[in-house]
Amino acid sequence: MTRWKTVALTGALMAAAWIPAVGAQTTTPTPPAVPDPQVQQDRRELRRDQRDLRQDRQDMRQDARDISRDKQALRTDRQDRYRDRQTVRQDEKQLQQDKAAGNASAVQQDRANLRSARQTVRSDQHDINRDKRSLHADRRDFRADNRDRLEDRHEVNHDRATLHRDKKTAAK
């Protein structure tokens, strides 16, 4: 029993010595450094600029798709015009044949067909001209947007470096 008392007393003494030492080892958390409001503002602006840059890239991709669609429309209009010109040539040839045969009702029908085919060719040419103008305008806008996007990207990269520098000086 004495042995148990000795062990218990030794344990109590060790606990008494150890418990305050544990409290002494723990440190109180230091209050966080007050962030510089200018750095926070710069971070917000940088995030906003990065979002704008991301949106610009999406717009650029959409513009490139629009240009591709305009090119395809122009190609299609040219093909239609080519086919319509073939139709006009065929109608002219048929008109000459019917005139030579002396078939008055067929000549009248051929002239009506020829008028309609020529009108279609003119319409196709108007579409081609409109698509050319649209394509030219889209390309010009695309180049201007790309220049703006590159300038914005340069500014964002510069702002990021400035923010990094500001954070380092604020940490000192």
C-alpha positions, 0 to 999 in steps of 0.5 A: 500500500505504501508503494501505491501511496508513493506512486500516487504522490509521485504522479501528483507531483509530476502532474503539478509540475507538468500542468503549469508547464503546458500552459507556459508552452502554449502561446497566445495567438498573435492578432492578425496583422491589419491588412493594408486597405490599399492592397485589398483595393488593389486585389479587388481591382486585379480580380475585376480586371482578370474577369474583364480579361476573361470576358474579352477572351470569350468575346474574341472567340465569339468574334472569330466564330462570327467571321467564320460564319460570314466567310461561309455565307460569302462562299455559299452566296458565290456558289449560288450566284454561279449556279444562277448564272448557269441558269441564265445561260441555259435560259438564253440558249433555250430562248435562242432555240425557241426563236429559231423554231418560231415557237412564240409561246415558248419564247414568251415563257423563256423571256419570263424565266430569263427575267426571273433568273437575272433578278436572282443573280442580282439578288445574289450579287447584293448578298455577296456585297453585303457579306463582304462588307460585313466580313470586312467590318468584323475583321476590322473590329476583331483586330481592334478588339485584339489590340485592346485585349492585349493592352488590357492583358499587359495592364493586368500583368503589370498590376499583378506585379505591382500588387506582389511588390506592395504585399512584400513591402507591407509584410516588412 
